[in-house]
Structures are given as structure tokens and as C-alpha cells.
Amino acid sequence: MIEVASKMTVSLNKIGDDNRVVANTKLDEKLRGKLGQFMSSSAVSSLLAQMFETRDGEHRILDAGAGVGSLTAAFVEHVKNSASSIDSTCFELSEILNEYLANTMQHCAKHCESVGIDWKSQIINEDFISHSVNSLLSDDFKPKYNKAILNPPYLKISAKSEERKALRKVNFETGNLYSAFVGLAIMLLENGGELVAITPRSFCNGPYFNDFRRLIFENCSLNKIHVFNCRKSAFKTDKVLQENVVFHLTKGEAQRKMVVVTSSSCAEDPNPNIFEVPFADVVSTNNPNRFIHIVTSKEELSIAHRAGNLPCSLSDLGIQASTGKVVDFRTRENLSMDFVEGTVPLIFPQHLQGASLKWPVIGGKKPNALLNNPNTSSLLVKNGTYVLTRRLTAKEEKRRLIASIYSEDIANVDVVGFENKTNYFHAMGQPLEPLLARGLWAFLNSTLIDKYFRQLNGHTQVNATDLRILSYPDMETLISIGERVNISIFEQDMIDQIIEEFI
Ligand SMILES: C[S@@+](CC[C@H](N)C(=O)[O-])C[C@H]1O[C@@H](n2cnc3c(N)ncnc32)[C@H](O)[C@@H]1O
């Protein structure tokens, strides 16, 4: 523990960091993941603190899931030459961390005292979710905070969990602790209050975070976003492989026209790239689910405009993207390693090799076929031409989106199965026209669409919903692309050249 009197000359960031390093050695390694105890370094903490716009006056700051208090310490350091008072509230469940948190707060108190800032603090050793829901529902609830700083725990919360039940009482449906913490912090903020948080990037798109995004945009202006160019960079000492994003919101303020997007290789980077983007390019008015589109440069914005302004949705084209219906472990008794009498081809991701399809894979780990019987018939689709993509790509794989064509001449069968870790494009339940499928294949495999997809999608999964929200060329253009492209070999340059010509 760092003695309070001895370190007055040391910055509060350094105090937080020292406490973090010592506290980390005391935590149970196995429980850390469960409690989401991955703490902010001093560089991450000051990056967050520096996002706040108001330094002077009275600060009533919430730090939910405070750990050892590094974020509050960095905030105090940031405002200490201008603030008149700071009233800090930290929520932290861990008894071990609470000791260090109390020590960091004592240092903050001493620093404030030395520069004439009124300091008040309280540490609440309770569950932030139930405590906040109770306050929000109490008759005398009045927003208390005008600042919130958060690096919340990141953990899924199941639909039946106590947390979800509590959140429903304040009309908030969300499946992760981090969105629960940030959502509640928004509710607890007063109008004009600022919130800065570092969280996974996953909330930017996908249906699971619809309610969280609704809460953000109905209550706040999204003003600044910071992204790290490398997946490891925010929590590199904790070996967290997660794409993180830092954002700044102001509650009760009309959405500003421009959003400031900064990016850096890591939190220590002294020269982050700064790019101002119109809000309309960050959250498209065409998208009712308000996906957040992070563009960090002119080049990325031009990609977003080209790909985002294509004329058709999938349903305009009479096409649908679906997840493969065969869940292998639910139909184990019907799986077959070999394509034998009574079976039909079953396509797993292992069959999608690069942008082509290899079936059967003899000697592979996965089955090649599925018994065709009354129990499996509803899982099968008519044999024909389909475009398939893998739902998962490896973390550092070059392309996020890779499409392959399945064609009916693979086997003399009436029906075929697509496994659940694949997505398939079909004409509303029917096979696709071969030329259209070839055009779609080239379009999805183009660098333009891969780059655009990465802007929209912060994780390595490719869900059918992600494919549904892309914009596509019209039917005629896709067919013309299909006529030009050679699907037997995948040549990126050739595909990109053809796409350039048509789009
Ligand atoms: C990701 S850590 C971040 C700690 C600190 N904010 C930082 O940036 O270093 C999240 C913290 O939330 C705490 N926590 C987890 N669940 C909590 C809950 N329900 N209520 C309050 N704190 C919680 C964990 O013990 C952990 O210290």
C-alpha cells in the first residue's frame, strides 16, 4: 500500500498504477475473468480522463466498478488546476480491491486539499446494478452525478439472471455487464453531465445491443470516439484480446453535427490520428437499429460512402441471408463422416476453403454428410446454387468476410444441409440463379466490402444480421459482375478490378 504522506509529489496516475500492479498480484487469477477484473493502466486512465470537456466548477463523479480507483485518480489529476470541488462515488464489489481503492482515494483527498479543492468521497462495496436500480426507482430519486467514468466489467448476463431482472425494472434489456453499467450510469447522470467509458466495441452493431444504443441516442450526444488499431493494445498487460473503444457522451444535449474520432496504436501513443466525421456518417439515418460506424480516416469514409450508398437491400434483390440450420450436436445420431447411401452433403466451415468449397474432406475432423430422414428433412434445403460464408474467422485472419459458392453438381441429391457455423444466401428459401450467385460471390470477396464490413463489425463473427444490413448493387450489376468473374480461382486483384469497374 502506498503511504499517503510520502507521495505528494507523485502524480495521481502513478499512484493508481502502483496500486493496480500490487493489487493484481493479490487477485485470484481464476476469479479475475469471472469478475471482469481487468484494470486500466495509467495511460488508459489518462486517455479517458482527458476526454472530459469541463474541468472547472463542481464535479460529482461516478466510477462504477472502480477497481483500485485509477480512473477517478486520473480524472482528479486532469481537473485539479481548475476544479472547485470534487465529490467522488466509487462502486467496487471486491474486498481486496477496496483496500487499494481507499488508499488511492486518500491520495486524491490529499492532492485536492493541497490545491484548495473541496474533496468528498464514498466507496460503496455493493453491486452497482441492484444499488442503482433501487435508487432509480426510489420516490426521491434526483440525478446526482455530472460526470461518470467507467471501465466496467465485461461479462455476458443471461436472460434469467438477477441482473437482467433488476434491469427490466428500469425498462432496460441488455445482455452484458458492460452495457448494463454504462446504461445505468447514463440514467444516473444529470442533464449536461458527461460520461466517458472504455468498453468492447461489440455494442456498435448487432441486435443484442439495440436497446443499449437506443438508450444512448435517446438521451445523449455522442461526441468523441477513440479506437485502438491493435486488438491487444488497451489491456496488453492483462492479455485481453478484445477490440476496445473509448467514447464520450453528454446527456441531454442535442446530437452535435460532428463526431471526433481518434485512433492510436496503443494508449501510450503520443500522436493519435484525429478525424472529424459528420454524425450522419457514424450513425446512418437509413438504419433503424442505429449501428455505430467507426471511420478513422478520409479513405475509410470514402469506402463507407461507396459501399454504404449502394442501391439495394438484400430483400430488394429477393435474397435472404440465413444461418445454416444444422446444429451438429443436436443431431449427432444423423451425422455421417462419409457420403453414403441415404445421406446428403453437409457443409461445415471446414469445407469453405479460402473462397472456394472443397467437399468432401476425407480424413477431416468434421462429418461430410447428414442422414436424410424425417427427423432431418426440415434442416435441409433444395440442392442448387448458394453463396456461403463462415460465421467465425480466426482473430488475425486477413479477411473478415470470405464467400464461397456451393453448386448443385457437388452430388446427385435433391437436398443439402448447411451447418450452423455457416451463413448461406438464398432466394427466399430457393437456390440462387448461378450468375447472380457468382456476382454476389465477387462482391462479398472484394476488398471494398471487406474493409467496409470491418468498419461496421468490431468482432470476428459474421452473423446473418450483419450480412443483411449491407447495401448491395442492383440485380443487373450483380449479374454483369457474375458474367465477368472467374470463380475457379480466387484472385483478389482481379475481383477488385471488376468491382471497381461496376461500383
Ligand atoms: C474491468 S474492471 C475495471 C476496474 C477499474 N475501473 C479500472 O479501470 O481499472 C471492473 C471492476 O468492476 C468490479 N465489479 C464487477 N462486478 C461488479 C458489480 N456488480 N458491482 C460493482 N463492481 C463490480 C470488478 O471487481 C472490477 O474491479
The ligand as a Gaussian input file, in Angstrom:
#p B3LYP/6-31G(d) Opt

LIG

0 1
 C      -12.812000      -4.027000     -15.750000
 S      -12.535000      -3.775000     -14.015000
 C      -12.071000      -2.108000     -14.074000
 C      -11.590000      -1.523000     -12.829000
 C      -11.291000      -0.041000     -12.909000
 N      -12.448000       0.723000     -13.322000
 C      -10.159000       0.234000     -13.862000
 O      -10.403000       0.775000     -14.929000
 O       -9.036000      -0.128000     -13.540000
 C      -14.189000      -3.828000     -13.423000
 C      -14.322000      -3.791000     -11.915000
 O      -15.694000      -3.914000     -11.588000
 C      -15.834000      -4.675000     -10.389000
 N      -17.188000      -5.252000     -10.400000
 C      -17.614000      -6.366000     -11.071000
 N      -18.930000      -6.530000     -10.888000
 C      -19.357000      -5.511000     -10.109000
 C      -20.623000      -5.124000      -9.591000
 N      -21.709000      -5.843000      -9.881000
 N      -20.706000      -4.004000      -8.849000
 C      -19.601000      -3.268000      -8.560000
 N      -18.379000      -3.594000      -9.028000
 C      -18.241000      -4.685000      -9.787000
 C      -14.727000      -5.712000     -10.503000
 O      -14.365000      -6.218000      -9.235000
 C      -13.619000      -4.900000     -11.178000
 O      -12.767000      -4.337000     -10.237000

